[in-house]
Amino acid sequence: MNKMPVLQCVSLAKSYNEGPVDLEILKNINLTVDSGERISIIGTSGSGKTTLLNLLAGLDSPSGGKVLITGSDLSELKDSAKAALRNQSMGFVYQFHHLLPEFTALENVAIPLLLRTGVDVKTARTKAQFMLGRVGLEARSAHKPAELSGGERQRVAIARALVTEPALVLLDEPTGNLDQTTAQSIHELMLELSMQLSTAFIMVTHNMELALSMDKTYQLESGELKQVN
């Protein structure tokens, strides 16, 4: 029996009304991502990569087509149901870590679990500590973001994205704010964790070397998504 894809885009399109004409950003995007599959998306600035990620996350609504996450059609869900689906099935890593400065690394990682109904503080902290260990930061759990290096902060962000054991993680230039050596280390960590946890990754990046190390690479150009390798 075939497992249901983690993500499906079917004829996805996005346009904005700019006066007398519609500005077409994305057109006829079709994409299927299976459990544990690692996908990269490249494209020039302004090509619509972040717009596409926002549609995949249900943070924006398409002009046409649909997005299904673990079989659920985002267009059929109310905002509260979308938020619940994001918390249950998705994780997010951005170029800037977006950690809460007043909380420790452990507390930042535990937050997605604490947003769930029925998860107590002790369980959340235990799982967060375990995930910090997976990213090599167990000894830094009591440190606040300002006390961590850029690479360490991004590792905390990755731990936060993975602590709920999501089916899919969306990454928007996750190494774009790091030096080359640290970026390579972070990327290798993400690849390792995706294999261990069977989590699917969709990563937007300008780094061609990193992009081509994923299972499949797509280029977004003139609003269309085409597979490169």
N, C-alpha and C positions, 0 to 999 in steps of 0.2 A: 504493500500500500504506500503510495507516494505521500510524503509529508507536505503540508500546505506551505507555500512560500512565505518567508518572513515579510516580504514587501512585494507589491505589484503596482506598477503604474500602467494605466491603460489609456492611451490617446490623451495624455495630460497636456493641457494648454493653459497659458496665462497671458493675458493682455491687459493693458491699462488704457482708459479713455483719456486721450490727450487732445482736447478741443474737437475739431471736426474728424479726426482720425483715431483709430485704435492703434496703440503701440504694442506690437506683438513681441513678447519676451521669450516665451516657450511655445513650441508647437509639436503636437503629436509625439509626445515622449512616451515610449514604451520600455519598461524595465522590470525584470523579475530578479529578486535576490533570495537565495535559499539560505537555510540555517548554516551559520559558520562561514558563509561566503564573504570575501573581502573585495570591495569595489572601490575604485578611485575615479574621480571626475576632474578633468582638467579643462581649462578654457581661459581666455583673456579676461581681464577685469571688465565688468559690465556685461559679460556674456549670459548672465542669469543663473550662475551657480548657487548663490545664496538664496535667490528666489526659489529655485528648485528644492533646496533643503527645507525651506520654510513650508513649502507645499507638502513635502514628504512627512514633515512633523505635524502637519495639521495646524500650523500657526498662521497660515494664509489659505484662502480658498481658490481653487482653480477656476478658470473661465470655461474650461471644458475638460472632459475626461474624469478619471477618478484615481484615488490612491487607496489601496487596501493594505492594512497592517495586520499581520497574522489573521487574514481573512475578513477583517472588519473594514467596511467602506467608510472612510472618514467623513464623506459628504452626508452620510445618514446619521451621524452622531451629533448630539448636542454638545455645547462647549464643555460641560462638566464631564461628559463621557469621554470626550477627546483628552481632557486633562488626566483622567483616570487611566486611559489607555497609554498615554505617554509615560506616566509613572510606573505602570505595570510592565510595559513591553519595550520601552525605549530609553536610551541614554544619550547625553549630548556632551561634546567636547569642542570648545571654541579656541580661536587663536589667543584670546585673553581668557584667563582661567575662570573669572567671575566667582572666585571664592569670597565668602563673607569675612571681612577683615577682623571682626570682633570675635569670631569663633576659631577654635583650634582646628588642626587638620582632621582630627578624629570627628569633631562635631560637624564639620563641613561634609564629610563623607556620609555621616549618619543621617543627614537631613532628608534625602529622598525616602529613606525607610520610615522616618518619623512622620512623613506626610501620609503614610498608608494607615488605614483603619486597622486596629488590632495589633499593631507592632509596638511593643513596649520599649522603653528607653534602654534597658539592659540588653535586650536582643539586638537592637539597632547598633549599640556601641560595640557589642561583640563582633557582629558582622563587619562593621566599619574597620575595626582593628585588624581583622583577618585580611580584608581587602587592602589595607595599607601595607600589610606584610607582603602581599602579592606584588605590589609595585615597589617594594624595597624601602618603605618608609616607616616601618613599625616603630623605630626608635625616635621618630620625629612627630609622633601623633599628638603630643601636647603643645606643639609649636603653632603659633598663629602665622598666617600667610606672610606677614612682613618679616618674619624670622626665617623664611625659607628662600632658597634660590629659585630662579625662574623655572629651571627644570624640575625642581621638587614641587613647586606649585602646580605645574602641569601634570605631574604624576598624581597629585592629590585629586585634580580634576578628573583624571582617568579613573581613579578608584571610586570617586563619587558617581561617575557614569555607569560603572559596572557593578556597584554594590547591590543593586536590585536584581542582578542576573537577567538583564534585558535580552530580548531576542535580537534587537538591533541597536547599534550605536551610530549616530550621525556625527561626523567630525568636520568642522569648518576651519581649514588651515590650522590644524592643531599644533604644528611645529613652526608656524610662520614667524613667531616672535622669539625664536630660540637660535642660538649659534649652531653651526653645522654639526658639531660633535654631539651636542646635547640633543639636537633634533633627531639625529640618527639613532641615538640611544632610546629616545622616547618612541620612535617609530618601531624599532625592534621589539620593545616591550609590548606595544599594542598588537603587533602580529602574533607574538607569543601568547598573549592573553586571549586573543580571539580564537586561537586554536584550542587552548585549554578549556575554554568556557563554551565553545560552539556558538559564539555570538557573531552575528553578521555585522560588518563594518561598511559604511559608505563614507568615504573621505574625499572632501574637496581640497585640492592642493595645487600650488604652483610648481612644486618640486617634482620634476619629471622622473628623477631617479626613484623617489619614494612612490610615486604613482605607479610606475611599472613593476614595482615589487609586489603589488597586490594581485589577486587572482585574475581580475579583469580591469581594464582601463577604458574609460569612455571620454570622449571630447565633446564639449558643448560648444557649438558654433552655429551662428545664425538661427538660434532658437531650437536647433535639433541636436539630439544626443546620438552619437555614433561610436561604436566600439572601435578602439584602437588596437587592443590585443586581448 
